[in-house]
């Protein structure tokens, strides 16, 4: 997948659940003049993606338009069209914190869904009743696929968010019975875990959920659930080594690129690329080229060099873990939780 940042600004920075947003600090380094990805930049990116095999292969899996809040980019509909010329598989992530049907952001989302691009959301309990619940219902009229990101700070927080979704889909009726069945499975398992092991570690959590599916599918509608633990983030934009719901254990991210495999590429508005599934890792120093400024040949050369740097940094992170130095930054400039 290619994850492309199209917008720096967001209406939820430093609010409620977003106080510790791990993209805020690195993204806000961009000058205001660069907050919106422009259509010209999008066309340049699209052309370069077509001409770099590894990027084109990732694009054919999916291009995800994100931010910041992607719908705050005034040209987001045209940008979506541009990337649809590269691949039919384009999605956009939104916080869906919208206060009115007259909102320009909502009208942009309507146009994007009419183009056939999928719109995904992150659930925010503080915005659920005031905006998300209503607009999610409207979204279901226009698309038959949806991924919901659930960022949770504790088991009780996760339980609450799953129950919000469960109640919502129960109200929507029998068309979504397969969705409510999956959500009930999550609700029951998390309720048991919260009651019997409220201070469990991540390993117990994973074992307890077992092989519970992440998707509820039928021909009419598909729901995907992505459960993401929250992290404390310091003033420099670095996340802690332990997650908020599982503070007993260090929480690591596997780095496929350090092992020679690029499974995802995150592209910032300035064209800089980072091969990571965690969008909070924008400050990872080994860069994989600039899709706006570098030639295809330069991009491939930088990818090869940076994969070696990542491998070296990961090896040092492993050594630090074994010697009780976990959390120390290594000279390769990769986060200490990357392994």
Secondary structure in CASP SS format (residue, H / E / C, confidence):
PFRMAT SS
TARGET T0000
AUTHOR 0000-0000-0000
METHOD secondary structure of the structure
MODEL  1
X C 1.00
X E 1.00
X E 1.00
X E 1.00
X E 1.00
X E 1.00
X E 1.00
X C 1.00
X C 1.00
X C 1.00
X C 1.00
X C 1.00
X C 1.00
X C 1.00
X C 1.00
X H 1.00
X H 1.00
X H 1.00
X C 1.00
X C 1.00
X C 1.00
X C 1.00
X C 1.00
X H 1.00
X H 1.00
X H 1.00
X H 1.00
X C 1.00
X C 1.00
X C 1.00
X C 1.00
X H 1.00
X H 1.00
X H 1.00
X C 1.00
X E 1.00
X C 1.00
X C 1.00
X H 1.00
X H 1.00
X H 1.00
X H 1.00
X H 1.00
X H 1.00
X H 1.00
X H 1.00
X H 1.00
X H 1.00
X H 1.00
X H 1.00
X H 1.00
X C 1.00
X H 1.00
X H 1.00
X H 1.00
X H 1.00
X H 1.00
X H 1.00
X H 1.00
X H 1.00
X H 1.00
X C 1.00
X E 1.00
X E 1.00
X E 1.00
X E 1.00
X E 1.00
X C 1.00
X C 1.00
X H 1.00
X H 1.00
X H 1.00
X C 1.00
X C 1.00
X C 1.00
X H 1.00
X H 1.00
X H 1.00
X H 1.00
X H 1.00
X H 1.00
X H 1.00
X H 1.00
X H 1.00
X C 1.00
X C 1.00
X C 1.00
X C 1.00
X C 1.00
X E 1.00
X E 1.00
X E 1.00
X E 1.00
X E 1.00
X C 1.00
X C 1.00
X C 1.00
X C 1.00
X C 1.00
X C 1.00
X C 1.00
X C 1.00
X C 1.00
X H 1.00
X H 1.00
X H 1.00
X H 1.00
X H 1.00
X H 1.00
X H 1.00
X H 1.00
X H 1.00
X H 1.00
X H 1.00
X C 1.00
X C 1.00
X C 1.00
X E 1.00
X E 1.00
X E 1.00
X E 1.00
X E 1.00
X C 1.00
X C 1.00
X H 1.00
X H 1.00
X H 1.00
X H 1.00
X H 1.00
X H 1.00
X H 1.00
X H 1.00
X H 1.00
X H 1.00
X H 1.00
X H 1.00
X H 1.00
X H 1.00
X H 1.00
X C 1.00
X C 1.00
X C 1.00
X C 1.00
X C 1.00
X E 1.00
X E 1.00
X E 1.00
X E 1.00
X E 1.00
X E 1.00
X E 1.00
X E 1.00
X C 1.00
X C 1.00
X H 1.00
X H 1.00
X H 1.00
X H 1.00
X H 1.00
X H 1.00
X H 1.00
X H 1.00
X H 1.00
X H 1.00
X H 1.00
X H 1.00
X H 1.00
X H 1.00
X H 1.00
X H 1.00
X H 1.00
X C 1.00
X C 1.00
X H 1.00
X H 1.00
X H 1.00
X H 1.00
X H 1.00
X H 1.00
X H 1.00
X H 1.00
X H 1.00
X H 1.00
X H 1.00
X H 1.00
X H 1.00
X H 1.00
X H 1.00
X H 1.00
X H 1.00
X H 1.00
X H 1.00
X H 1.00
X H 1.00
X H 1.00
X H 1.00
X C 1.00
X C 1.00
X C 1.00
X C 1.00
X C 1.00
X H 1.00
X H 1.00
X H 1.00
X H 1.00
X H 1.00
X H 1.00
X H 1.00
X H 1.00
X C 1.00
X C 1.00
X C 1.00
X C 1.00
X C 1.00
X E 1.00
X E 1.00
X E 1.00
X C 1.00
X C 1.00
X C 1.00
X C 1.00
X E 1.00
X E 1.00
X E 1.00
X E 1.00
X E 1.00
X E 1.00
X E 1.00
X E 1.00
X C 1.00
X C 1.00
X C 1.00
X E 1.00
X C 1.00
X C 1.00
X C 1.00
X C 1.00
X C 1.00
X E 1.00
X C 1.00
X C 1.00
X E 1.00
X C 1.00
X C 1.00
X C 1.00
X C 1.00
X C 1.00
X C 1.00
X C 1.00
X E 1.00
X C 1.00
X C 1.00
X E 1.00
X C 1.00
X C 1.00
X H 1.00
X H 1.00
X H 1.00
X H 1.00
X C 1.00
X C 1.00
X C 1.00
X C 1.00
X C 1.00
X E 1.00
X E 1.00
X E 1.00
X C 1.00
X C 1.00
X C 1.00
X C 1.00
X E 1.00
X E 1.00
X E 1.00
X C 1.00
X C 1.00
X C 1.00
X C 1.00
X H 1.00
X H 1.00
X H 1.00
X C 1.00
X C 1.00
X C 1.00
X C 1.00
X C 1.00
X C 1.00
X C 1.00
X C 1.00
X E 1.00
X C 1.00
X C 1.00
X C 1.00
X C 1.00
X C 1.00
X H 1.00
X H 1.00
X H 1.00
X H 1.00
X H 1.00
X H 1.00
X H 1.00
X H 1.00
X H 1.00
X H 1.00
X H 1.00
X H 1.00
X H 1.00
X H 1.00
X H 1.00
X H 1.00
X H 1.00
X H 1.00
X H 1.00
X H 1.00
X H 1.00
X H 1.00
X H 1.00
X H 1.00
X H 1.00
X H 1.00
X H 1.00
X C 1.00
X C 1.00
X C 1.00
X C 1.00
X C 1.00
X C 1.00
X C 1.00
X C 1.00
X C 1.00
X C 1.00
X C 1.00
X C 1.00
X C 1.00
X C 1.00
X C 1.00
X E 1.00
X C 1.00
END
